[in-house]
């Protein structure tokens, strides 16, 4: 359903509500890097970076971010959650260098009376005192109505009385949280619309929670209801089931609602990966937009349709998000998927050879889940039994050793083309020592670039046992292109070494 084009303001709360994900804690320099990417690379309109009075570490993080934001002219875009606490939150934010407070107030009668033990008018009087104090200090004030979704259902007179008393107090934004994630999209439309129609001159943000897996739907319902701002988080991090993920919200706003935002879509994946790394919360491979597998076609019929007229592609082009489409290799892939991967590698096969390679990939797919594009030259070489794909880099011999109290040592003899090189090095581990030898050969003796190791993962292959094979998968960055190599062996270091030799042949 299309709607009249409108601008939607995005406030990202990864560094505040997102950090309330169980087990997640960002240290100050991580918060600074994420905040910088959110504001300058991804171009969100505002970031909520912390809750006031939490800890000394949080204070240092806010101070660091505010110092950077002031230099960049972004201080008004940095927000901190604060409380109606007699000015203590304002003191904390002011000392940290902040300029915007997101003031948490009670948006339901149940919370007001049950938690604060105050009447609505007593609570409103305390809020007004805090707002006036904030304005005297030069603060911008936004107002959260905590538990608003319950309040608008169960005590709407209380909610409207709150707004009536506060609408002329210089509050920049009224923020409507579905604190317990209870709404469905129809309710989100209805309740936000009631607020907008009753107070058409006010700016309303909507803040969703994902307890029923409806956060994205409710966010978009709020837009249909007239909300001017939305709260999101990277990868959907947040309290309990999390918040609305920015990547999904952005794609749907643009493609289904004809809405305008300032978001730079090409940076969504980069920021998503950084937050994944710092938070320790893995992105599911099938997570829309940012999942590892969402731009991978598995079925051969899909690749065939894409070859003929892009029949299995939609508006979610991976290039929008700084990614590319891939075609999986496995038992369901068929010749079309294999042809697509061969095309990217610059390889061609006869029909007979293609049949043999397809049969082998199907066989491998039945035995293990991961068959990568980087495997293809080796599979082809193995299947066709001749040197269609020359192995330009060969490991002639190597030795790795470790001893108590000494750094691990590696000695390597490597053949590159017709030349054989030898090198010895120590490292922080056996594999690190091996890589230092190879890097030295490439950089010092050959004068060539050597890829950066981006990620290193060891798993037990499907059907494997801890005393059987391990699978080492290594992700590399070479001239801005990332790719993976993997290998199997009973020994983890040996598997990593095999994967590294695969990488060298890849770049050769």
BABA-837051 format. One record per residue (C-alpha): residue number from 1; residue in three letters; z, x negated, y negated. Coordinates in steps of 0.05 Angstrom, whole numbers, m for minus. Layout:
NUM|ALA|Z|X|Y
...
END
This chain:
1|UNK|0|0|0
2|UNK|m21|m30|m67
3|UNK|18|m20|m130
4|UNK|6|m31|m204
5|UNK|8|m106|m216
6|UNK|75|m130|m243
7|UNK|113|m194|m250
8|UNK|173|m205|m203
9|UNK|226|m256|m220
10|UNK|251|m298|m161
11|UNK|322|m324|m158
12|UNK|335|m370|m99
13|UNK|405|m373|m71
14|UNK|396|m424|m16
15|UNK|447|m471|m47
16|UNK|501|m416|m55
17|UNK|493|m358|m7
18|UNK|448|m398|39
19|UNK|502|m451|45
20|UNK|549|m397|71
21|UNK|510|m400|136
22|UNK|559|m420|190
23|UNK|558|m496|199
24|UNK|517|m511|137
25|UNK|545|m556|82
26|UNK|500|m593|33
27|UNK|526|m657|1
28|UNK|514|m668|m74
29|UNK|451|m710|m70
30|UNK|420|m661|m20
31|UNK|435|m603|m67
32|UNK|403|m641|m125
33|UNK|340|m656|m86
34|UNK|333|m584|m61
35|UNK|347|m556|m131
36|UNK|294|m602|m161
37|UNK|242|m581|m110
38|UNK|259|m507|m118
39|UNK|252|m509|m194
40|UNK|196|m560|m205
41|UNK|153|m560|m142
42|UNK|162|m490|m115
43|UNK|172|m460|m185
44|UNK|225|m408|m170
45|UNK|250|m377|m235
46|UNK|324|m389|m223
47|UNK|370|m422|m173
48|UNK|441|m403|m156
49|UNK|472|m469|m137
50|UNK|546|m457|m120
51|UNK|608|m415|m124
52|UNK|660|m436|m176
53|UNK|727|m466|m156
54|UNK|707|m481|m84
55|UNK|719|m556|m78
56|UNK|714|m623|m113
57|UNK|650|m637|m75
58|UNK|620|m572|m100
59|UNK|641|m589|m171
60|UNK|607|m657|m166
61|UNK|543|m624|m139
62|UNK|541|m574|m196
63|UNK|554|m628|m248
64|UNK|498|m671|m219
65|UNK|449|m613|m218
66|UNK|467|m590|m289
67|UNK|461|m661|m316
68|UNK|391|m666|m286
69|UNK|372|m595|m308
70|UNK|393|m608|m380
71|UNK|349|m670|m383
72|UNK|291|m629|m355
73|UNK|302|m569|m401
74|UNK|320|m525|m341
75|UNK|394|m512|m352
76|UNK|384|m437|m365
77|UNK|352|m432|m296
78|UNK|414|m460|m260
79|UNK|467|m407|m243
80|UNK|536|m409|m213
81|UNK|574|m352|m181
82|UNK|639|m340|m218
83|UNK|697|m291|m215
84|UNK|739|m245|m259
85|UNK|798|m292|m258
86|UNK|825|m300|m328
87|UNK|774|m353|m348
88|UNK|786|m402|m291
89|UNK|715|m397|m266
90|UNK|688|m405|m336
91|UNK|730|m467|m345
92|UNK|704|m496|m280
93|UNK|630|m481|m295
94|UNK|637|m506|m367
95|UNK|668|m572|m344
96|UNK|612|m580|m294
97|UNK|561|m572|m350
98|UNK|536|m503|m330
99|UNK|510|m451|m378
100|UNK|499|m388|m334
101|UNK|551|m348|m297
102|UNK|535|m297|m244
103|UNK|598|m256|m251
104|UNK|622|m223|m187
105|UNK|650|m154|m197
106|UNK|664|m95|m151
107|UNK|606|m48|m142
108|UNK|642|4|m99
109|UNK|704|44|m111
110|UNK|729|23|m42
111|UNK|726|m50|m60
112|UNK|757|m39|m129
113|UNK|817|0|m104
114|UNK|823|m30|m34
115|UNK|815|m104|m51
116|UNK|835|m110|m124
117|UNK|887|m53|m122
118|UNK|863|m32|m191
119|UNK|835|30|m223
120|UNK|762|28|m244
121|UNK|781|25|m318
122|UNK|830|m32|m306
123|UNK|775|m71|m270
124|UNK|725|m56|m325
125|UNK|773|m80|m378
126|UNK|782|m146|m341
127|UNK|706|m153|m335
128|UNK|696|m142|m409
129|UNK|749|m194|m426
130|UNK|712|m244|m382
131|UNK|644|m227|m412
132|UNK|670|m235|m483
133|UNK|702|m301|m465
134|UNK|637|m325|m434
135|UNK|596|m305|m495
136|UNK|645|m342|m541
137|UNK|632|m404|m500
138|UNK|556|m394|m505
139|UNK|545|m372|m433
140|UNK|489|m329|m406
141|UNK|521|m274|m364
142|UNK|490|m240|m304
143|UNK|531|m189|m266
144|UNK|537|m178|m191
145|UNK|559|m109|m168
146|UNK|588|m131|m101
147|UNK|581|m78|m45
148|UNK|534|m39|m91
149|UNK|497|m9|m31
150|UNK|560|24|m5
151|UNK|580|42|m76
152|UNK|515|78|m93
153|UNK|521|117|m28
154|UNK|595|134|m27
155|UNK|618|129|m100
156|UNK|557|136|m146
157|UNK|600|162|m203
158|UNK|639|97|m201
159|UNK|575|56|m203
160|UNK|546|95|m261
161|UNK|613|92|m298
162|UNK|613|16|m290
163|UNK|542|10|m318
164|UNK|556|59|m375
165|UNK|615|16|m397
166|UNK|579|m51|m390
167|UNK|506|m37|m408
168|UNK|516|m56|m482
169|UNK|559|m118|m469
170|UNK|503|m170|m472
171|UNK|493|m177|m397
172|UNK|424|m206|m382
173|UNK|415|m181|m311
174|UNK|451|m130|m267
175|UNK|446|m154|m195
176|UNK|449|m103|m139
177|UNK|471|m133|m73
178|UNK|466|m100|m5
179|UNK|528|m141|11
180|UNK|537|m117|83
181|UNK|463|m108|98
182|UNK|469|m33|111
183|UNK|407|m6|76
184|UNK|339|13|104
185|UNK|276|9|62
186|UNK|274|82|44
187|UNK|345|78|18
188|UNK|329|14|m20
189|UNK|272|50|m56
190|UNK|314|111|m71
191|UNK|377|77|m95
192|UNK|342|24|m138
193|UNK|298|78|m168
194|UNK|361|118|m187
195|UNK|387|57|m225
196|UNK|321|43|m259
197|UNK|309|115|m280
198|UNK|380|123|m307
199|UNK|378|55|m343
200|UNK|305|39|m357
201|UNK|320|m15|m408
202|UNK|363|m57|m361
203|UNK|339|m113|m316
204|UNK|359|m103|m243
205|UNK|356|m156|m189
206|UNK|362|m138|m115
207|UNK|399|m182|m65
208|UNK|387|m165|9
209|UNK|424|m185|73
210|UNK|390|m185|140
211|UNK|442|m154|187
212|UNK|392|m102|213
213|UNK|333|m150|206
214|UNK|310|m108|147
215|UNK|321|m157|89
216|UNK|247|m168|75
217|UNK|232|m94|81
218|UNK|290|m76|36
219|UNK|270|m127|m16
220|UNK|201|m97|m20
221|UNK|231|m27|m22
222|UNK|271|m50|m82
223|UNK|206|m72|m116
224|UNK|177|m4|m104
225|UNK|240|25|m134
226|UNK|230|m15|m197
227|UNK|271|m78|m188
228|UNK|248|m134|m234
229|UNK|280|m191|m196
230|UNK|292|m211|m124
231|UNK|341|m258|m90
232|UNK|316|m301|m32
233|UNK|334|m363|7
234|UNK|294|m417|41
235|UNK|286|m401|115
236|UNK|329|m339|106
237|UNK|394|m378|106
238|UNK|456|m340|87
239|UNK|520|m305|106
240|UNK|520|m274|176
241|UNK|447|m257|192
242|UNK|423|m288|127
243|UNK|382|m268|67
244|UNK|309|m250|54
245|UNK|266|m313|68
246|UNK|227|m333|6
247|UNK|163|m350|44
248|UNK|157|m281|75
249|UNK|176|m245|10
250|UNK|124|m285|m30
251|UNK|67|m272|19
252|UNK|80|m197|23
253|UNK|90|m190|m52
254|UNK|23|m222|m65
255|UNK|m18|m193|m8
256|UNK|10|m123|m1
257|UNK|40|m106|m69
258|UNK|m8|m141|m117
259|UNK|53|m171|m151
260|UNK|55|m235|m192
261|UNK|107|m290|m183
262|UNK|111|m362|m207
263|UNK|117|m388|m136
264|UNK|74|m447|m116
265|UNK|56|m427|m45
266|UNK|30|m496|m26
267|UNK|101|m524|m30
268|UNK|135|m471|13
269|UNK|127|m510|78
270|UNK|150|m576|48
271|UNK|213|m545|19
272|UNK|225|m506|84
273|UNK|223|m570|125
274|UNK|270|m606|78
275|UNK|321|m550|80
276|UNK|314|m548|156
277|UNK|330|m623|159
278|UNK|390|m620|111
279|UNK|419|m555|139
280|UNK|411|m573|212
281|UNK|387|m502|225
282|UNK|321|m506|264
283|UNK|264|m461|242
284|UNK|241|m418|301
285|UNK|170|m437|318
286|UNK|147|m364|310
287|UNK|180|m354|241
288|UNK|126|m325|195
289|UNK|93|m374|146
290|UNK|137|m435|161
291|UNK|144|m434|237
292|UNK|110|m491|274
293|UNK|68|m444|317
294|UNK|48|m389|268
295|UNK|m20|m418|252
296|UNK|m35|m437|324
297|UNK|m84|m395|363
298|UNK|m68|m396|438
299|UNK|m117|m347|469
300|UNK|m187|m374|479
301|UNK|m218|m309|457
302|UNK|m186|m319|388
303|UNK|m217|m388|380
304|UNK|m284|m360|403
305|UNK|m279|m305|350
306|UNK|m260|m355|296
307|UNK|m320|m398|315
308|UNK|m367|m339|307
309|UNK|m342|m305|244
310|UNK|m268|m320|233
311|UNK|m254|m255|269
312|UNK|m181|m272|284
313|UNK|m160|m295|215
314|UNK|m124|m256|161
315|UNK|m103|m267|89
316|UNK|m49|m314|112
317|UNK|m94|m375|109
318|UNK|m52|m437|128
319|UNK|m84|m476|71
320|UNK|m47|m430|22
321|UNK|18|m460|47
322|UNK|m3|m533|53
323|UNK|m18|m526|128
324|UNK|m78|m521|174
325|UNK|m99|m477|232
326|UNK|m91|m505|302
327|UNK|m116|m484|371
328|UNK|m67|m492|428
329|UNK|m86|m527|492
330|UNK|m59|m495|555
331|UNK|m74|m447|611
332|UNK|m94|m391|563
333|UNK|m136|m433|516
334|UNK|m205|m434|549
335|UNK|m266|m473|527
336|UNK|m266|m447|456
337|UNK|m197|m476|440
338|UNK|m216|m542|472
339|UNK|m281|m544|433
340|UNK|m243|m533|368
341|UNK|m196|m591|383
342|UNK|m254|m636|404
343|UNK|m290|m620|339
344|UNK|m230|m644|299
345|UNK|m228|m708|339
346|UNK|m304|m718|330
347|UNK|m317|m714|405
348|UNK|m372|m679|444
349|UNK|m376|m663|518
350|UNK|m430|m638|564
351|UNK|m422|m570|595
352|UNK|m404|m601|662
353|UNK|m353|m647|630
354|UNK|m324|m589|590
355|UNK|m313|m549|654
356|UNK|m275|m607|686
357|UNK|m232|m619|625
358|UNK|m217|m545|618
359|UNK|m195|m541|690
360|UNK|m149|m601|681
361|UNK|m118|m572|618
362|UNK|m106|m506|653
363|UNK|m73|m544|710
364|UNK|m29|m582|661
365|UNK|m12|m518|624
366|UNK|15|m488|689
367|UNK|60|m548|698
368|UNK|84|m564|627
369|UNK|85|m526|562
370|UNK|62|m580|514
371|UNK|m11|m603|515
372|UNK|m30|m633|448
373|UNK|m94|m651|413
374|UNK|m73|m724|418
375|UNK|m74|m718|494
376|UNK|m147|m699|497
377|UNK|m178|m769|497
378|UNK|m131|m789|554
379|UNK|m145|m725|594
380|UNK|m220|m735|585
381|UNK|m215|m808|606
382|UNK|m174|m789|667
383|UNK|m219|m731|688
384|UNK|m286|m764|678
385|UNK|m265|m830|710
386|UNK|m303|m874|661
387|UNK|m290|m904|593
388|UNK|m317|m848|548
389|UNK|m256|m861|505
390|UNK|m243|m935|500
391|UNK|m171|m957|498
392|UNK|m172|m1004|439
393|UNK|m98|m1020|440
394|UNK|m65|m1043|505
395|UNK|6|m1063|518
396|UNK|m3|m1126|560
397|UNK|71|m1137|571
398|UNK|139|m1126|538
399|UNK|212|m1140|549
400|UNK|271|m1104|516
401|UNK|343|m1124|526
402|UNK|412|m1108|501
403|UNK|479|m1143|507
404|UNK|549|m1127|483
405|UNK|560|m1153|413
406|UNK|487|m1172|402
407|UNK|429|m1134|371
408|UNK|377|m1108|420
409|UNK|318|m1156|428
410|UNK|245|m1141|443
411|UNK|186|m1187|460
412|UNK|117|m1156|460
413|UNK|47|m1178|479
414|UNK|m4|m1129|449
415|UNK|m80|m1129|455
416|UNK|m118|m1099|396
417|UNK|m192|m1101|410
418|UNK|m206|m1170|439
419|UNK|m146|m1204|408
420|UNK|m78|m1212|439
421|UNK|m16|m1218|395
422|UNK|56|m1236|412
423|UNK|118|m1219|372
424|UNK|193|m1220|380
425|UNK|243|m1179|339
426|UNK|313|m1150|340
427|UNK|330|m1079|320
428|UNK|384|m1025|317
429|UNK|363|m1003|387
430|UNK|315|m1023|442
431|UNK|260|m978|417
432|UNK|272|m998|344
433|UNK|265|m1072|364
434|UNK|199|m1055|400
435|UNK|172|m1018|339
436|UNK|191|m1076|293
437|UNK|148|m1122|337
438|UNK|88|m1074|333
439|UNK|97|m1062|258
440|UNK|98|m1137|246
441|UNK|34|m1148|286
442|UNK|m2|m1093|248
443|UNK|23|m1108|178
444|UNK|29|m1184|178
445|UNK|m22|m1207|229
446|UNK|m75|m1153|223
447|UNK|m63|m1134|151
448|UNK|m65|m1059|167
449|UNK|m23|m999|151
450|UNK|28|m977|202
451|UNK|49|m903|207
452|UNK|118|m879|188
453|UNK|160|m847|243
454|UNK|178|m778|217
455|UNK|214|m746|275
456|UNK|236|m768|345
457|UNK|255|m717|398
458|UNK|275|m726|471
459|UNK|273|m666|518
460|UNK|273|m652|592
461|UNK|204|m626|610
462|UNK|200|m555|637
463|UNK|225|m556|708
464|UNK|254|m625|699
465|UNK|323|m650|716
466|UNK|369|m698|679
467|UNK|357|m751|734
468|UNK|281|m740|733
469|UNK|231|m746|677
470|UNK|245|m742|602
471|UNK|194|m725|550
472|UNK|193|m763|485
473|UNK|156|m731|427
474|UNK|147|m772|363
475|UNK|119|m745|298
476|UNK|82|m795|254
477|UNK|56|m796|182
478|UNK|m7|m836|171
479|UNK|m43|m833|104
480|UNK|m13|m765|89
481|UNK|m32|m736|157
482|UNK|23|m717|206
483|UNK|11|m716|280
484|UNK|52|m720|345
485|UNK|47|m762|407
486|UNK|87|m753|470
487|UNK|97|m785|538
488|UNK|135|m775|602
489|UNK|176|m826|640
490|UNK|241|m833|678
491|UNK|266|m879|622
492|UNK|272|m854|551
493|UNK|254|m920|519
494|UNK|193|m928|564
495|UNK|170|m857|546
496|UNK|177|m873|472
497|UNK|138|m938|481
498|UNK|82|m900|517
499|UNK|80|m849|460
500|UNK|75|m905|410
501|UNK|16|m937|445
502|UNK|m17|m868|445
503|UNK|m6|m866|370
504|UNK|m38|m934|360
505|UNK|m100|m913|399
506|UNK|m101|m849|359
507|UNK|m106|m885|292
508|UNK|m155|m936|320
END
